[in-house]
Structures are given as structure tokens and as C-alpha cells.
Amino acid sequence: MMTENNSSVLTASRNEKVKKTALLITTITAFTTPFMSSSINIALPAIGKEFMLNAVLLSWVASSFLLSAAVLLVPFGKLADIYGRKKLFMVGVIIYTAASLFCALSPTVLLLIAFRIIQGIGSALVFGTAVAILSSVYPPGERGRALGINVSVTYLGLSIGPFLGGVLTQNLGWRSLFYVNVPLGIIVIFLVLARLKGEWAEARGEKFDAGGSVILCLALVALMYGFTLLPSINGSILLLFAIAGFLIFIRWESRAESPVLNLRLFSNNTVFMFSNAAALINYSATFAIGFLLSLYLQYIKAFTPQRAGLVLVAQPVVMMLVSPFAGRLSDRVEPGVLASIGMGLLTLGLFVLAFISALTPTGYIILALLVIGIGFGLFTSPNTNAIMSSVEKKLYGVASATLATMRLTGQMLSMAISIMVFSVVIGNIRITPEYYGLFLYSVKMLFAAFSVLCLLGVFASLKRGKLR
């Protein structure tokens, strides 16, 4: 009896160690990508000045990363379920870290964009597995708290990104932003090798659906790249290819023995389907906020990168504070209710930003960002908890990757909508003082459109039904 008790104590102790290690490494990686995303927005004017870029090409410095990450997340999530989540997580961290170094060393914008694409591939491996690893080691009663911490650190990266990114860009140049990722990546690699014991591959032995993966990737590329080319004929053709690709994908997956994306997750699980739809709409409506306000503050208001970063920090700081509370609350209260309230606040904040002008006080912008930050914090953790709690354990990798795909696809669509509006209103020219009026008109138009899109997200969030 004593031996059994000692064995139980040792097992419980090992499980707690694995939980803490998994939480530590996933939160470090949850910090790096949002830090990169928010800090690169601050650095875009400096990058544009060095390489003499127009508004559209400048947007691709941010968007190229999102494109490669979004198209590969679901296939990588399935591979992680089959071959091991820790293994693919490790590969992803190595690729992301190496690509960050080469981004910093890039002598031309084309090489910078190329390495940003590789950085996105590494990110897809990391984010297709990180939440799945957390969901594997934390039981349902503790999962909301762990996910809340994870999301909170994501927002810590977002909150530090604008300020620290502004300081680094202003004093050390934009390349220093990429160097920051290198030591963090090395720390994660060490922790995985030394302290994260065990492996999670509940779908081990299943075949990988290579055909479905290729069709899905091509359809997503056509969708997102085509969107950036609108209203040209090439953009319309690519969107038609995307629609055809998704129809072929649905037919293929319905017949596949081991589909890369089990469509029954959507057809038979309303919580999963509408929670993912809400995430897609949420990020489509909100991701470009930092990009647009960074350009607005530095071009229209003539702020330095450091000062612009201080303004933008308002949103993610509030998100960081609200997310753990919302995550814990979603373990006891219906997650859909919290997420819907959050989406409603996001709609309000975006609507307020649609009225900015060259004379808008800084306090007005900060107030709108605070409302958006509260909304984001109330939405993200409960929505993630709803998705991961609505599927069985062997599907955690696919569920995690599907959510991450919705997030990154939404982010890419948000940038694609921005690129499209800039192309139509301003054209492929540099944003110089004589075009500031057109630029400001574009920004206001985008915030108005995003507020309407977010309002639709409220209804998608409410439609999901009850998890409990």
C-alpha cells in the first residue's frame, strides 16, 4: 500500500512538473510572435524608408509571415497528432529562431519577405501544437486557467511590442527587433530538450492526408493573395480558384480515410463551428488596428516610433490584465456569453476609431484602444476554451491548428482588406505628405468596415449554443 501511495505521489509530482514546463515553454513562444507582429508595425515606416517601399509592398512585409503560417497550420496540426506534438513544436522553434536571425541580416526587401515566409512556417509548427500540448497536459477543470495565462502572455508580447519596438527601432534600428527572438528561441529549445518529458500523439498510426493538405494550402493561398489584388481581374480569378479549391477540398475530405481536417467537427459540433467562425471574424476585423494606427500616428500625427508605441500599448496591456480573469471565469460560466460580450465591445471601439481625423486628441485614441483591449480580453480566452473543450482528446492538435488557422487567416484577411483599400484609394505609391488626405480617408473607411464586420461576429458568437 505504501509503495502504491509513493508511486502515486511520484506520478502526480511528475505530472505537475510537466504541466509547469509545458506552460512555461508555450507561454514563451506565445510571447515571441505577437511581440514580432506588434513591433514590426511600429518599424514599418523605418523599413519603408530604408528600402524605398510603397504602401502595398510595405504591407507585404507584415503579411508574408501571416500567409505562410495560415496555409500550413492545419496540415502541421494533423502531423503533430500523428507523429508527436512535442517533436513538431521543437522543429518549429528551431525554424522560427533561425529565420528571425536571417530576417535581421537581410540586405534587400525581397530577402526580408522570403525569410518572413520561412519565419511563418516555423510559427505554423509552433502554434499548430502549443495549445494542443497545453490541452493534453491540463484536465478540463484546469484548462481555462492555463489557456488564460497563455493568452495573457500573448498580450504581454503585444503590449511590450509597440513600446519596446519603438525604442529599439528609434535607437538601434528595425533589425534589432528580429534579433530579440534569437535568445528566446534558444531558451525554449533548451527547456524542451532538458525538461519537457513525454510525447503526445493520440492519432499515432493514422495516415497523413497529403492530397487534402495540398488542396487546402493552394485554396488558402489563392484566397488571401487574390484578396490583395482586388479589384483587378487577376484578383477575381484567384478568388474563383479559391472557391473551387475549397469545394474540391470538401469533397476530398468527405471521402478521405484519414482526413487532414475532419469536417464532422464542423457539421456535428455547433460549438466548434461557430466558435471558429467567431475567431475568424474577430481577427479579420481587428488585426490591422495596430498596422493602421502605427502609420496614422507616425505619418499624420508626426509621432516618433517610441511615442507611437506608447499610445498603442494601451490596448494589449488591458488585454493582458483581462484575459486570465476571463479564462478562469470561462471554467465556471458559459464561454460563449463572455466571448459575445467581448465582441460587442470590440465593435464599439472600432466604430469610435472610424471618426478619427488629423486633429483627433491622443486621449480619444487611447480610450478607443482601452475599450478594444477589454473586448479582446473577454473574447479570446473563453472562445479558445470553448473550442478545445468541445472536442475529444485525440483531436486536440487539429482543433488547436484549426483555431490558429482561423486566427492567422483572419489576420491575413484584415491586412488584405487594408492592402485592397490602399491600392484603390492611394495606389502603388509611397505615403508622402501630399497623399496624407487620401491615406486618412482610407484609414477611416477601414475602421468603419471593420466595425460592421465585428458586429456580424457578435451574432456568430451567440449562435454557437451552450458548451455545458
Buried (B, 14 or more C-beta within 10 A) or exposed (E): EEEEEEEEEEEEEEBEEBBEBBBBBBBBBBBBBBBBBBBBBBBBBBBBEBBEBBBBBBBBBBBBBBBBBBBBBBBBBBBBBBBBBBBBBBBBBBBBBBBBBBBBEBEEBEEBBBBBBBBBBBBBBBBBBBBBBBBBBBEEEEBBBBBBBBBBBBBBBBBBBBBBBBBBBBEEBBBBBBBBBBEBBEBBBEBBEEBBEBEBBBBEEBEBBEEBBBBBBBBBBBBBBBBBBBEBEEBEEBBEBBBEBBEBBBEBBEEBEBBBBBEEBBEEBBBBBBBBBBBBBBBBBBBBBBBBBBBBBBBBBEBBBBBBBBBBBBBBBBBBBBBBBBBBBBBEBBBBBBBBBBBBBBBBBBBBBBEBEEEBEEEBBBBBBBBBBBBBBBBBBBBBBBBBBBBEEBBBBBBBBBBBBBBBBBBBBBBBBBBBBBBEBBEEEBBEEEBBEBBBEBBBBBBBBBBEBBBBBBBBBBBBBEBE
